[in-house]
Amino acid sequence: RPWAQAFDDAVKRALAARDDFGLVNCTRLSGDAAATAVQSPDHYFPFLYALGASDSMSEKASSVFEGFQAGTLSMRCVQFGA
């Protein structure tokens, strides 16, 4: 679905730029796509815990896996640091 891809792409760009504020306020990233993709935060909050535990000044974020399950559930796996 286009909204799922748009939100995942926005998260990927924000991670590359370490736009932590944008990632925390995800509707700022992709508006309607974010509102559809994150209807309830229970699957998004764990990502924010990992983001918060990383050092935005020294730990680069990299995607170690990208893909979708069932067409709309992003399975993006992110590694911070090394």
Secondary structure as UniProt FT lines:
FT   HELIX           2..17
FT   HELIX           20..24
FT   TURN            25..26
FT   HELIX           27..30
FT   HELIX           32..37
FT   HELIX           41..43
FT   HELIX           45..53
FT   TURN            56..58
FT   STRAND          61..65
FT   STRAND          68..69
FT   TURN            70..72
FT   STRAND          73..74
FT   STRAND          77..80
//
